Amino acid sequence: MGPGPVPSGGWQLIVHQHTSANCGLRRDGLRPTHVVLHYTAMATAEAAIERLCDPAAEVSAHYVICKTGRVTQLVPEGLRAWHAGAGEWDGLQDINSRSIGIELDNDGQGPFAAALMQSLEALLASILAGWAIPPENVIGHSDMAPGRKFDPGPFFDWARLEARGLAARRVVEVCPSSTDNVAFRHLARAAGYAADVSDDALLATVRLRHRPDATGPLGPEDFAALTRRTPVSI
């Protein structure tokens, strides 16, 4: 399965093909239920595609989106690309078998190009519709591999995707009565952050997605980012 031309706000999506052999069957009969977003952290999209197609590198992704908006498909959506690596999300492991990986042409040091974001929106709209994936299941590489990965990074415009229904905060209805690290860990786990990492790494990862400009110690605003109500201190 793969997307055809899909308009998104007048933006026509054209998908180019460049086959990577770095893929395989999804394990245990799994199908895509998530989308994982990455940045390439390479000089050019062409360099990233070359690496993602190099058998010696043993990495790949389903798609690469260039700064110009050009979309290149490397692996069919039905197959397992090697993009996520070790990690966990919402109690799920082997994220490669459960997801579609999209690499974005960006070095993590500045905003993502407008044309790239337009193509990403069109591509996500196609993928989410084609596989019946809810917007809550569009995650960053950092979300499922906290402390190990940091992409798509603090400059990625999650709010833009959320406004278009192409991503969503997985807010938790129950608000904890305390605001310590133990309570935050329970809350973050309920929101999907299931990997076993330090308190500092967990806080940094949640902030990377929800409060990229935040600094300093854990505070009520960090709890509020994951809940519908402001937490009550005790």
Secondary structure by P-SEA (a helix, b strand, c coil): ccccccccccbbbbbbbbbbcccccccccccccbbbbbbcccccaaaaaaaaaccccccccccccccccbbbbcccccccccccccccccccccccccbbbbbccccccccccaaaaaaaaaaaaaaaaaaccccccccccccccccccccccccccaaaaaaaccccccccccccccccaaaaaaaaaaacccccccaaaaaaaaaacccccccccccaaaaaaaccbbbbcc
